[in-house]
Amino acid sequence: MGCTGRKRKSGSSTESTAGYGDSIYWRPVVVVAMMLFIDGLGYCMSIAPQTRLFEDIVCRQYYKVDSNTPGGGPSEEMCKDPAVQDVVAELFGWQTFFDGIPGLILAMWFGVLADKQGRRRVFFLSVVGQVLGACWVLFISWLELPLKLVWLSSFFLVIGGGSTVTGAVAMMIITDASPEKYRSNIFFYAQAALIVAELIGPAIGSALMTNSLWLPLLLGLACTIITAILAGTIPETLPQGEVDSIESDREGLSEDLSLRITLKNLLRHVHKTLGFILRHRSVLFLVLTFLVVDFSRQSLGVLLQYLSTRYAIPIAKANLLLSFRAFAQLVTFVAILPVLDLFISKKLGFSARVKDFLLSRLSIVFIMICFAVLVLAPSIPVVVVGKHSTQHWRLEGVY
């Protein structure tokens, strides 16, 4: 794309992207792409084993079978009893609800912190909260304590705001590091890194869970920990002028006074930003899409449970459908969307903002149609078609 790497400003403690014209600051972009790949790999590797583990625990409790019973307890077919599936669906449903609360309440607060204190700190905290939450879920499952205790894992997401904040700050970093004319393509390729993980993750998880449910779960946790390490080492991309302003405001102030001034500024910024969002309906709708995207990812466990139960197939096989879906997404993001992006901007002559807006609207139309196909699908082949077409075409480029 004719882009160059960026250099650290002389005498600066923070790497900035301001004032570099049309060049792309590749290092944070590459780190974000690596994080998307590793975190996505861990999540997609562990979602099916976690679903099966919950199902197995609930099933043994339902049939009153001890975990040490010879023969390994009830089969997966026996666990498709509606009474068992209702409990599993309740676990995932309420977990998704509780996981969304920290992001809903704290996303604005952490967004302001990212503007005031820097991207890296908030980015790191958001992933650390998810690591602790994942550890709690595995702890409850290992000891086979009442599974409703896994809902308490949502409390750990208060540390950083959860995946909603992680995704938002990742977009802030990419936006800082790339000029507007390249931004949508950067988002496409960053999304492609996640889709590659979604392509191979389910296959790895399905293969490993045939021998042990815990191996893919522990590997998934390791991937999340690696993601947290990367988040803590990513270069700061907050524009240098804003960093200098923050540092100069703190000079000569006591710690307590500095904290009070910082909190006052944060509250003022929250009020100002919230007022701007409420005054602009289009921005409000875009903000709400983050909640929908985050919910769609968290609901994959429910989707696997639905496919396995409705079409009478093991969860490990239902999980492979996610790989088929990811393959179609990869083709879309690597080939189709960049070409369509180039056609709209070069041939039709639309501006970058109008182009991104058109692509976003087109993606929403396809998603609506193909989710309807997925719901009404009478057989697995139709499910595959519906899942291939329900692309999560991101709206980040609109920003």
C-alpha positions as a Markdown table, in Angstrom:
| # | Residue | x | y | z |
|---|---|---|---|---|
| 1 | Met | 0.0 | 0.0 | 0.0 |
| 2 | Gly | 3.0 | 2.2 | -0.2 |
| 3 | Cys | 3.2 | 2.6 | 3.5 |
| 4 | Thr | 6.3 | 3.1 | 5.7 |
| 5 | Gly | 7.1 | 2.3 | 9.3 |
| 6 | Arg | 7.1 | 5.0 | 11.9 |
| 7 | Lys | 9.9 | 6.1 | 14.1 |
| 8 | Arg | 10.0 | 7.2 | 17.7 |
| 9 | Lys | 10.2 | 10.9 | 18.2 |
| 10 | Ser | 13.5 | 12.1 | 19.5 |
| 11 | Gly | 13.4 | 12.7 | 23.2 |
| 12 | Ser | 9.9 | 11.4 | 23.6 |
| 13 | Ser | 8.9 | 8.7 | 26.0 |
| 14 | Thr | 5.8 | 7.8 | 24.1 |
| 15 | Glu | 5.6 | 6.7 | 20.5 |
| 16 | Ser | 3.1 | 8.8 | 18.6 |
| 17 | Thr | 1.5 | 8.6 | 15.2 |
| 18 | Ala | 0.7 | 12.3 | 15.0 |
| 19 | Gly | 2.3 | 14.3 | 12.3 |
| 20 | Tyr | 3.5 | 11.4 | 10.1 |
| 21 | Gly | 1.2 | 12.2 | 7.2 |
| 22 | Asp | -0.1 | 9.2 | 5.3 |
| 23 | Ser | 2.3 | 6.5 | 6.7 |
| 24 | Ile | 1.1 | 3.6 | 8.8 |
| 25 | Tyr | 2.6 | 2.9 | 12.2 |
| 26 | Trp | 2.9 | -0.9 | 11.7 |
| 27 | Arg | 4.1 | -2.1 | 15.1 |
| 28 | Pro | 0.9 | -1.6 | 17.1 |
| 29 | Val | -1.2 | -2.8 | 14.2 |
| 30 | Val | 0.8 | -6.0 | 14.0 |
| 31 | Val | 0.6 | -6.5 | 17.8 |
| 32 | Val | -3.2 | -6.0 | 17.7 |
| 33 | Ala | -3.5 | -8.5 | 14.8 |
| 34 | Met | -1.4 | -11.0 | 16.8 |
| 35 | Met | -3.7 | -10.5 | 19.8 |
| 36 | Leu | -6.8 | -11.0 | 17.7 |
| 37 | Phe | -5.4 | -14.2 | 16.3 |
| 38 | Ile | -4.1 | -15.7 | 19.6 |
| 39 | Asp | -7.2 | -14.7 | 21.7 |
| 40 | Gly | -9.6 | -15.9 | 18.9 |
| 41 | Leu | -7.7 | -19.2 | 18.7 |
| 42 | Gly | -8.0 | -19.8 | 22.4 |
| 43 | Tyr | -11.6 | -18.8 | 22.5 |
| 44 | Cys | -12.6 | -20.9 | 19.5 |
| 45 | Met | -10.6 | -23.8 | 20.7 |
| 46 | Ser | -12.3 | -23.9 | 24.1 |
| 47 | Ile | -15.9 | -22.9 | 23.5 |
| 48 | Ala | -17.0 | -26.5 | 22.4 |
| 49 | Pro | -15.1 | -28.3 | 25.2 |
| 50 | Gln | -16.6 | -25.8 | 27.7 |
| 51 | Thr | -20.1 | -26.4 | 26.4 |
| 52 | Arg | -19.6 | -30.2 | 26.6 |
| 53 | Leu | -18.1 | -29.9 | 30.1 |
| 54 | Phe | -21.1 | -28.0 | 31.4 |
| 55 | Glu | -23.4 | -30.4 | 29.7 |
| 56 | Asp | -21.6 | -33.4 | 31.2 |
| 57 | Ile | -21.6 | -32.0 | 34.7 |
| 58 | Val | -25.3 | -31.1 | 34.5 |
| 59 | Cys | -26.1 | -34.4 | 33.0 |
| 60 | Arg | -24.3 | -36.4 | 35.7 |
| 61 | Gln | -26.1 | -34.4 | 38.3 |
| 62 | Tyr | -29.4 | -35.0 | 36.6 |
| 63 | Tyr | -28.9 | -38.8 | 36.4 |
| 64 | Lys | -27.3 | -38.8 | 39.8 |
| 65 | Val | -24.1 | -40.4 | 38.5 |
| 66 | Asp | -20.8 | -39.8 | 40.3 |
| 67 | Ser | -17.8 | -38.6 | 38.3 |
| 68 | Asn | -15.8 | -41.7 | 39.5 |
| 69 | Thr | -18.5 | -44.2 | 38.3 |
| 70 | Pro | -17.0 | -46.9 | 36.1 |
| 71 | Gly | -17.9 | -46.4 | 32.4 |
| 72 | Gly | -17.6 | -42.6 | 32.6 |
| 73 | Gly | -21.2 | -41.7 | 33.3 |
| 74 | Pro | -24.0 | -41.0 | 30.9 |
| 75 | Ser | -23.3 | -40.7 | 27.1 |
| 76 | Glu | -23.6 | -37.5 | 25.2 |
| 77 | Glu | -26.8 | -38.7 | 23.6 |
| 78 | Met | -28.4 | -39.2 | 27.0 |
| 79 | Cys | -27.4 | -35.6 | 27.9 |
| 80 | Lys | -29.7 | -34.2 | 25.1 |
| 81 | Asp | -32.6 | -34.6 | 27.4 |
| 82 | Pro | -34.6 | -31.3 | 27.5 |
| 83 | Ala | -34.2 | -31.0 | 31.3 |
| 84 | Val | -30.4 | -31.1 | 30.9 |
| 85 | Gln | -30.3 | -28.7 | 27.9 |
| 86 | Asp | -32.5 | -26.2 | 29.7 |
| 87 | Val | -30.0 | -25.9 | 32.5 |
| 88 | Val | -27.1 | -25.6 | 30.2 |
| 89 | Ala | -28.9 | -22.9 | 28.1 |
| 90 | Glu | -29.7 | -21.1 | 31.4 |
| 91 | Leu | -26.0 | -21.1 | 32.3 |
| 92 | Phe | -24.9 | -19.7 | 29.0 |
| 93 | Gly | -27.8 | -17.2 | 28.7 |
| 94 | Trp | -27.3 | -15.6 | 32.1 |
| 95 | Gln | -23.5 | -15.7 | 31.7 |
| 96 | Thr | -23.8 | -13.7 | 28.5 |
| 97 | Phe | -26.1 | -11.2 | 30.3 |
| 98 | Phe | -23.8 | -10.8 | 33.3 |
| 99 | Asp | -20.7 | -10.5 | 31.1 |
| 100 | Gly | -22.4 | -7.6 | 29.3 |
| 101 | Ile | -23.1 | -5.5 | 32.4 |
| 102 | Pro | -19.5 | -4.4 | 33.1 |
| 103 | Gly | -19.0 | -3.3 | 29.5 |
| 104 | Leu | -22.4 | -1.5 | 29.4 |
| 105 | Ile | -21.7 | 0.4 | 32.6 |
| 106 | Leu | -17.9 | 1.0 | 32.4 |
| 107 | Ala | -17.2 | 1.2 | 28.7 |
| 108 | Met | -17.6 | 5.0 | 28.7 |
| 109 | Trp | -15.4 | 5.4 | 31.8 |
| 110 | Phe | -12.6 | 3.2 | 30.4 |
| 111 | Gly | -12.9 | 4.9 | 27.0 |
| 112 | Val | -12.2 | 8.3 | 28.7 |
| 113 | Leu | -9.3 | 6.7 | 30.6 |
| 114 | Ala | -7.9 | 5.5 | 27.3 |
| 115 | Asp | -8.1 | 9.1 | 26.0 |
| 116 | Lys | -6.6 | 10.6 | 29.2 |
| 117 | Gln | -4.2 | 7.9 | 30.5 |
| 118 | Gly | -3.2 | 6.1 | 27.3 |
| 119 | Arg | -4.4 | 3.1 | 25.3 |
| 120 | Arg | -2.0 | 0.5 | 26.6 |
| 121 | Arg | -3.0 | 0.7 | 30.3 |
| 122 | Val | -6.7 | 0.3 | 29.6 |
| 123 | Phe | -6.0 | -2.4 | 27.0 |
| 124 | Phe | -4.0 | -4.4 | 29.4 |
| 125 | Leu | -6.5 | -4.1 | 32.2 |
| 126 | Ser | -9.4 | -5.3 | 30.0 |
| 127 | Val | -7.6 | -8.5 | 29.1 |
| 128 | Val | -6.4 | -9.2 | 32.6 |
| 129 | Gly | -10.0 | -9.1 | 33.8 |
| 130 | Gln | -10.9 | -11.7 | 31.2 |
| 131 | Val | -8.0 | -13.9 | 32.3 |
| 132 | Leu | -9.2 | -13.9 | 35.9 |
| 133 | Gly | -12.7 | -14.6 | 34.8 |
| 134 | Ala | -11.6 | -17.6 | 32.7 |
| 135 | Cys | -9.6 | -18.9 | 35.6 |
| 136 | Trp | -12.7 | -18.7 | 37.9 |
| 137 | Val | -14.8 | -20.6 | 35.4 |
| 138 | Leu | -12.2 | -23.4 | 35.2 |
| 139 | Phe | -11.8 | -23.4 | 39.0 |
| 140 | Ile | -15.6 | -24.0 | 39.5 |
| 141 | Ser | -15.7 | -26.6 | 36.8 |
| 142 | Trp | -12.7 | -28.5 | 38.1 |
| 143 | Leu | -14.1 | -28.8 | 41.6 |
| 144 | Glu | -17.6 | -29.4 | 40.2 |
| 145 | Leu | -19.1 | -26.8 | 42.5 |
| 146 | Pro | -22.6 | -25.5 | 41.7 |
| 147 | Leu | -22.2 | -24.3 | 38.1 |
| 148 | Lys | -24.2 | -21.1 | 38.8 |
| 149 | Leu | -21.1 | -19.9 | 40.6 |
| 150 | Val | -19.5 | -19.4 | 37.2 |
| 151 | Trp | -21.7 | -16.3 | 36.8 |
| 152 | Leu | -19.5 | -14.6 | 39.5 |
| 153 | Ser | -16.7 | -14.6 | 36.8 |
| 154 | Ser | -18.4 | -11.5 | 35.5 |
| 155 | Phe | -17.2 | -9.5 | 38.5 |
| 156 | Phe | -13.7 | -9.8 | 37.3 |
| 157 | Leu | -14.7 | -8.0 | 34.1 |
| 158 | Val | -15.0 | -4.9 | 36.2 |
| 159 | Ile | -11.2 | -4.8 | 35.9 |
| 160 | Gly | -11.0 | -3.2 | 32.5 |
| 161 | Gly | -14.6 | -3.5 | 31.3 |
| 162 | Gly | -14.3 | -6.9 | 29.5 |
| 163 | Ser | -14.2 | -7.7 | 25.8 |
| 164 | Thr | -16.3 | -4.7 | 24.9 |
| 165 | Val | -13.6 | -2.4 | 26.1 |
| 166 | Thr | -10.9 | -4.6 | 24.6 |
| 167 | Gly | -12.5 | -4.4 | 21.1 |
| 168 | Ala | -13.1 | -0.6 | 21.4 |
| 169 | Val | -9.5 | 0.2 | 22.5 |
| 170 | Ala | -8.1 | -2.1 | 19.8 |
| 171 | Met | -10.0 | 0.0 | 17.2 |
| 172 | Met | -8.7 | 3.2 | 18.9 |
| 173 | Ile | -5.1 | 1.9 | 18.5 |
| 174 | Ile | -5.6 | 1.0 | 14.8 |
| 175 | Thr | -7.3 | 4.3 | 14.2 |
| 176 | Asp | -4.3 | 6.1 | 15.8 |
| 177 | Ala | -1.8 | 4.1 | 13.8 |
| 178 | Ser | -3.4 | 4.4 | 10.3 |
| 179 | Pro | -4.5 | 7.3 | 8.1 |
| 180 | Glu | -8.2 | 7.3 | 7.1 |
| 181 | Lys | -7.6 | 6.3 | 3.5 |
| 182 | Tyr | -6.0 | 3.0 | 4.6 |
| 183 | Arg | -8.0 | 2.4 | 7.7 |
| 184 | Ser | -10.8 | 0.2 | 6.3 |
| 185 | Asn | -8.3 | -2.1 | 4.7 |
| 186 | Ile | -6.3 | -2.3 | 7.9 |
| 187 | Phe | -9.5 | -3.3 | 9.7 |
| 188 | Phe | -10.2 | -5.9 | 7.1 |
| 189 | Tyr | -6.8 | -7.5 | 7.5 |
| 190 | Ala | -6.9 | -7.3 | 11.3 |
| 191 | Gln | -10.3 | -9.0 | 11.1 |
| 192 | Ala | -8.7 | -11.6 | 8.8 |
| 193 | Ala | -6.3 | -12.5 | 11.6 |
| 194 | Leu | -9.2 | -13.3 | 13.9 |
| 195 | Ile | -10.9 | -15.3 | 11.1 |
| 196 | Val | -7.9 | -17.4 | 10.6 |
| 197 | Ala | -8.1 | -18.3 | 14.3 |
| 198 | Glu | -11.8 | -19.0 | 13.9 |
| 199 | Leu | -10.9 | -21.3 | 11.0 |
| 200 | Ile | -8.4 | -23.5 | 12.8 |
| 201 | Gly | -9.5 | -23.1 | 16.4 |
| 202 | Pro | -12.7 | -25.2 | 16.3 |
| 203 | Ala | -11.0 | -28.0 | 14.4 |
| 204 | Ile | -8.2 | -28.1 | 17.0 |
| 205 | Gly | -10.7 | -28.0 | 19.8 |
| 206 | Ser | -12.9 | -30.8 | 18.3 |
| 207 | Ala | -9.8 | -33.0 | 17.8 |
| 208 | Leu | -8.5 | -32.5 | 21.3 |
| 209 | Met | -11.8 | -32.9 | 23.1 |
| 210 | Thr | -12.2 | -36.4 | 21.9 |
| 211 | Asn | -9.4 | -37.4 | 24.3 |
| 212 | Ser | -9.8 | -34.8 | 27.0 |
| 213 | Leu | -12.0 | -31.8 | 27.6 |
| 214 | Trp | -9.5 | -30.1 | 29.8 |
| 215 | Leu | -6.5 | -30.0 | 27.4 |
| 216 | Pro | -8.2 | -27.5 | 25.0 |
| 217 | Leu | -9.6 | -25.5 | 27.9 |
| 218 | Leu | -6.2 | -25.1 | 29.4 |
| 219 | Leu | -4.7 | -24.2 | 26.0 |
| 220 | Gly | -7.4 | -21.6 | 25.6 |
| 221 | Leu | -6.5 | -20.1 | 29.0 |
| 222 | Ala | -2.8 | -20.0 | 28.0 |
| 223 | Cys | -3.8 | -18.1 | 24.8 |
| 224 | Thr | -5.7 | -15.5 | 26.8 |
| 225 | Ile | -2.7 | -15.1 | 29.2 |
| 226 | Ile | -0.4 | -14.5 | 26.1 |
| 227 | Thr | -2.8 | -12.0 | 24.8 |
| 228 | Ala | -2.6 | -10.1 | 28.2 |
| 229 | Ile | 1.2 | -10.1 | 27.9 |
| 230 | Leu | 1.0 | -8.6 | 24.4 |
| 231 | Ala | -1.5 | -6.0 | 25.6 |
| 232 | Gly | 0.9 | -4.9 | 28.2 |
| 233 | Thr | 3.8 | -4.5 | 25.8 |
| 234 | Ile | 2.0 | -2.8 | 22.9 |
| 235 | Pro | 3.4 | 0.6 | 21.9 |
| 236 | Glu | 1.4 | 3.6 | 23.2 |
| 237 | Thr | -0.5 | 5.3 | 20.3 |
| 238 | Leu | -2.2 | 8.2 | 22.2 |
| 239 | Pro | -1.2 | 11.3 | 20.2 |
| 240 | Gln | 1.9 | 12.9 | 21.8 |
| 241 | Gly | 0.3 | 16.3 | 22.3 |
| 242 | Glu | -2.3 | 14.8 | 24.6 |
| 243 | Val | 0.3 | 12.8 | 26.5 |
| 244 | Asp | 2.4 | 16.0 | 27.0 |
| 245 | Ser | -0.7 | 17.9 | 28.2 |
| 246 | Ile | -1.5 | 15.2 | 30.8 |
| 247 | Glu | 2.1 | 15.0 | 32.1 |
| 248 | Ser | 2.4 | 18.8 | 32.3 |
| 249 | Asp | -0.9 | 19.0 | 34.3 |
| 250 | Arg | 0.5 | 16.6 | 36.8 |
| 251 | Glu | 3.8 | 18.4 | 37.4 |
| 252 | Gly | 4.1 | 20.1 | 40.7 |
| 253 | Leu | 0.9 | 18.5 | 42.1 |
| 254 | Ser | 0.7 | 16.2 | 45.1 |
| 255 | Glu | -0.6 | 12.7 | 44.5 |
| 256 | Asp | -4.0 | 13.3 | 46.2 |
| 257 | Leu | -4.5 | 16.6 | 44.4 |
| 258 | Ser | -3.5 | 15.1 | 41.1 |
| 259 | Leu | -6.0 | 12.2 | 41.6 |
| 260 | Arg | -8.9 | 14.6 | 42.4 |
| 261 | Ile | -8.1 | 16.7 | 39.3 |
| 262 | Thr | -7.9 | 13.6 | 37.2 |
| 263 | Leu | -11.3 | 12.3 | 38.5 |
| 264 | Lys | -12.8 | 15.7 | 37.9 |
| 265 | Asn | -11.5 | 15.8 | 34.4 |
| 266 | Leu | -12.7 | 12.2 | 33.7 |
| 267 | Leu | -16.2 | 13.0 | 34.9 |
| 268 | Arg | -16.3 | 16.2 | 32.8 |
| 269 | His | -15.1 | 14.2 | 29.8 |
| 270 | Val | -17.7 | 11.5 | 30.4 |
| 271 | His | -20.5 | 14.1 | 30.6 |
| 272 | Lys | -19.3 | 15.8 | 27.4 |
| 273 | Thr | -18.8 | 12.6 | 25.4 |
| 274 | Leu | -22.2 | 11.2 | 26.6 |
| 275 | Gly | -23.9 | 14.4 | 25.6 |
| 276 | Phe | -22.3 | 14.3 | 22.2 |
| 277 | Ile | -23.5 | 10.7 | 21.6 |
| 278 | Leu | -27.1 | 11.4 | 22.7 |
| 279 | Arg | -27.2 | 14.5 | 20.4 |
| 280 | His | -26.1 | 12.5 | 17.4 |
| 281 | Arg | -28.4 | 9.6 | 16.7 |
| 282 | Ser | -26.1 | 7.9 | 14.2 |
| 283 | Val | -23.3 | 7.8 | 16.7 |
| 284 | Leu | -25.7 | 6.4 | 19.3 |
| 285 | Phe | -26.7 | 3.6 | 17.0 |
| 286 | Leu | -23.0 | 2.8 | 16.2 |
| 287 | Val | -22.2 | 2.6 | 19.9 |
| 288 | Leu | -25.1 | 0.2 | 20.4 |
| 289 | Thr | -23.7 | -2.1 | 17.7 |
| 290 | Phe | -20.7 | -2.9 | 19.9 |
| 291 | Leu | -23.1 | -4.5 | 22.4 |
| 292 | Val | -24.6 | -6.6 | 19.6 |
| 293 | Val | -21.2 | -7.7 | 18.3 |
| 294 | Asp | -20.0 | -8.6 | 21.8 |
| 295 | Phe | -23.2 | -10.5 | 22.5 |
| 296 | Ser | -22.9 | -12.5 | 19.2 |
| 297 | Arg | -19.5 | -13.8 | 20.2 |
| 298 | Gln | -20.6 | -14.7 | 23.7 |
| 299 | Ser | -23.6 | -16.6 | 22.4 |
| 300 | Leu | -21.6 | -19.1 | 20.4 |
| 301 | Gly | -22.0 | -21.6 | 23.2 |
| 302 | Val | -25.7 | -21.4 | 22.9 |
| 303 | Leu | -25.5 | -21.8 | 19.1 |
| 304 | Leu | -23.4 | -24.9 | 19.5 |
| 305 | Gln | -25.8 | -26.4 | 22.0 |
| 306 | Tyr | -28.7 | -25.5 | 19.6 |
| 307 | Leu | -27.1 | -27.2 | 16.6 |
| 308 | Ser | -26.1 | -30.3 | 18.5 |
| 309 | Thr | -29.5 | -30.7 | 20.0 |
| 310 | Arg | -31.7 | -29.9 | 17.0 |
| 311 | Tyr | -29.7 | -31.9 | 14.4 |
| 312 | Ala | -28.7 | -34.7 | 16.9 |
| 313 | Ile | -25.0 | -34.4 | 16.3 |
| 314 | Pro | -22.1 | -34.4 | 18.9 |
| 315 | Ile | -20.9 | -31.0 | 20.0 |
| 316 | Ala | -17.5 | -31.8 | 18.6 |
| 317 | Lys | -19.0 | -32.1 | 15.1 |
| 318 | Ala | -21.3 | -29.1 | 15.5 |
| 319 | Asn | -18.2 | -27.2 | 16.4 |
| 320 | Leu | -16.6 | -27.9 | 13.0 |
| 321 | Leu | -19.4 | -25.8 | 11.4 |
| 322 | Leu | -17.7 | -22.8 | 12.8 |
| 323 | Ser | -14.6 | -23.6 | 10.8 |
| 324 | Phe | -16.7 | -23.8 | 7.6 |
| 325 | Arg | -18.1 | -20.4 | 8.4 |
| 326 | Ala | -14.7 | -18.9 | 9.1 |
| 327 | Phe | -13.4 | -20.1 | 5.7 |
| 328 | Ala | -16.1 | -18.1 | 3.9 |
| 329 | Gln | -15.4 | -15.1 | 6.1 |
| 330 | Leu | -11.6 | -15.3 | 5.4 |
| 331 | Val | -12.3 | -15.2 | 1.6 |
| 332 | Thr | -14.6 | -12.3 | 2.1 |
| 333 | Phe | -12.2 | -10.2 | 4.2 |
| 334 | Val | -9.0 | -11.0 | 2.3 |
| 335 | Ala | -10.3 | -10.9 | -1.2 |
| 336 | Ile | -13.9 | -9.7 | -1.7 |
| 337 | Leu | -14.1 | -6.7 | 0.6 |
| 338 | Pro | -10.7 | -5.2 | -0.3 |
| 339 | Val | -11.6 | -5.4 | -4.0 |
| 340 | Leu | -15.1 | -3.9 | -3.3 |
| 341 | Asp | -13.5 | -1.3 | -1.2 |
| 342 | Leu | -11.1 | -0.3 | -4.1 |
| 343 | Phe | -14.0 | -0.3 | -6.6 |
| 344 | Ile | -16.2 | 2.0 | -4.5 |
| 345 | Ser | -13.4 | 4.4 | -3.8 |
| 346 | Lys | -11.5 | 4.4 | -7.1 |
| 347 | Lys | -14.2 | 3.6 | -9.7 |
| 348 | Leu | -17.2 | 5.2 | -8.1 |
| 349 | Gly | -15.2 | 8.1 | -6.6 |
| 350 | Phe | -16.9 | 8.0 | -3.1 |
| 351 | Ser | -15.0 | 9.4 | -0.1 |
| 352 | Ala | -13.6 | 7.1 | 2.5 |
| 353 | Arg | -16.4 | 7.8 | 5.0 |
| 354 | Val | -19.2 | 7.2 | 2.4 |
| 355 | Lys | -17.4 | 4.1 | 1.2 |
| 356 | Asp | -17.2 | 2.6 | 4.7 |
| 357 | Phe | -20.8 | 3.6 | 5.4 |
| 358 | Leu | -22.0 | 1.8 | 2.2 |
| 359 | Leu | -20.0 | -1.4 | 3.1 |
| 360 | Ser | -21.5 | -1.4 | 6.6 |
| 361 | Arg | -25.0 | -1.1 | 5.4 |
| 362 | Leu | -24.4 | -3.9 | 2.9 |
| 363 | Ser | -23.0 | -6.1 | 5.6 |
| 364 | Ile | -26.1 | -5.5 | 7.9 |
| 365 | Val | -28.5 | -6.5 | 5.1 |
| 366 | Phe | -26.6 | -9.8 | 4.5 |
| 367 | Ile | -26.5 | -10.6 | 8.2 |
| 368 | Met | -30.2 | -10.1 | 8.6 |
| 369 | Ile | -31.1 | -12.3 | 5.6 |
| 370 | Cys | -28.7 | -15.1 | 6.5 |
| 371 | Phe | -29.5 | -15.2 | 10.2 |
| 372 | Ala | -33.1 | -15.9 | 9.1 |
| 373 | Val | -31.8 | -18.7 | 6.9 |
| 374 | Leu | -29.9 | -20.1 | 9.9 |
| 375 | Val | -32.9 | -20.1 | 12.1 |
| 376 | Leu | -35.2 | -21.7 | 9.6 |
| 377 | Ala | -32.7 | -24.2 | 8.2 |
| 378 | Pro | -34.3 | -27.7 | 7.9 |
| 379 | Ser | -31.0 | -29.5 | 7.6 |
| 380 | Ile | -27.2 | -29.2 | 8.1 |
| 381 | Pro | -26.3 | -28.2 | 4.5 |
| 382 | Val | -28.7 | -25.3 | 4.8 |
| 383 | Val | -27.2 | -24.4 | 8.1 |
| 384 | Val | -23.7 | -24.3 | 6.5 |
| 385 | Val | -25.0 | -21.9 | 3.8 |
| 386 | Gly | -26.6 | -19.7 | 6.4 |
| 387 | Lys | -23.5 | -19.6 | 8.6 |
| 388 | His | -21.2 | -19.0 | 5.6 |
| 389 | Ser | -23.2 | -15.9 | 4.7 |
| 390 | Thr | -23.6 | -14.4 | 8.2 |
| 391 | Gln | -20.4 | -12.5 | 8.0 |
| 392 | His | -19.5 | -10.3 | 10.9 |
| 393 | Trp | -18.5 | -7.4 | 8.6 |
| 394 | Arg | -17.3 | -4.9 | 11.1 |
| 395 | Leu | -18.5 | -1.3 | 11.4 |
| 396 | Glu | -15.2 | 0.0 | 12.8 |
| 397 | Gly | -14.2 | 1.7 | 9.6 |
| 398 | Val | -17.1 | 4.1 | 9.9 |
| 399 | Tyr | -15.3 | 5.8 | 12.7 |
